Amino acid sequence: MHMFKQPQTSKKQRHLIHNLKGFLNKNGGKIKGTNRVASYATRALRKEVLVKSFNDLWKMGVRLPDFKSFKERHMTKLANQWESEGLAAKTITNRISVFRAFSEMIGKNGMVRESIHYIKNPESIKVTSIAESDKTWRSNQVDVTQKITDIYFKEPRVGMQLLLQSAFALRVKESALIKPHQADKGTFITVSYGAKGGRDRVVRIENDFQRAVLDAAKKMVSLNQSMVPQKYSYKQWRDHYYWIVRSHGISRKALGVTSHGLRHERLNEIYKNITGHLSPIQGGKTVNKDTDKFARNIVAEIAGHS
């Protein structure tokens, strides 16, 4: 019986990867410009991408003596390879972002630039900002007010999370980890705890609904507390949160929506407030190109996509 053998790696390659892993274990969680560290998931992703990429470079004949010898030309070589493999645009841009963070870790700030500089065909990294379907609750005939009210009476903190998502276009994790008293800056809130990729942002308080929701959230928790009850870990609360919303039919299978749809509700509302028209995904008329671009940029800022 023949057995498939694992490809052999040289002693120098193993030494390189061993040193890289050790370095990432100590430095892989750094977030530029802050004293905070990246989440476990982010650190794991960085490590996976970097280890695989350095192994791939070795297979391509690039025998770096040390991981700190990485240069911009190596970024180009890797990106060209990913492009030729037909990887999704988001995958390529995410991997390049990992190397951008890595270049800062090894003291080469600015060495890795935007993705467009490392590929041959710009379409390879063109990530569309246009949604393919309307994910809002209203478009799926879900009564937002009634549904949130029902959930609020069942589990007030879950209901409050949904209200925060609706008012400020927060992600589920952001609505759970936000500390309302700390976030409230009078005319805006700060979104930092739970922000994706460590990208903190501010969201303006523009209407009475937002102010009422924030004040109600503050009454529900103590000064330094998030929306996660103290007896729960975030993971435990997240599981409980999803159990509650799904028990009320908030799932793609039941009603065709998820709680994330509330975030889309608010973002579409912002687009309409700026342009005077529904967003394209909601069947809105074509608006002036500059106005459309301006509105999309504002929406991206509030959503934390910028």
Helices and strands as residue ranges (DSSP letters): H 11-27, H 40-59, G 67-69, H 72-84, H 89-105, G 115-118, G 122-125, G 138-140, H 144-154, H 156-168, H 172-177, H 180-183, E 188-191, G 196-198, E 201-204, H 208-220, H 234-247, H 260-275, G 280-282, H 289-303
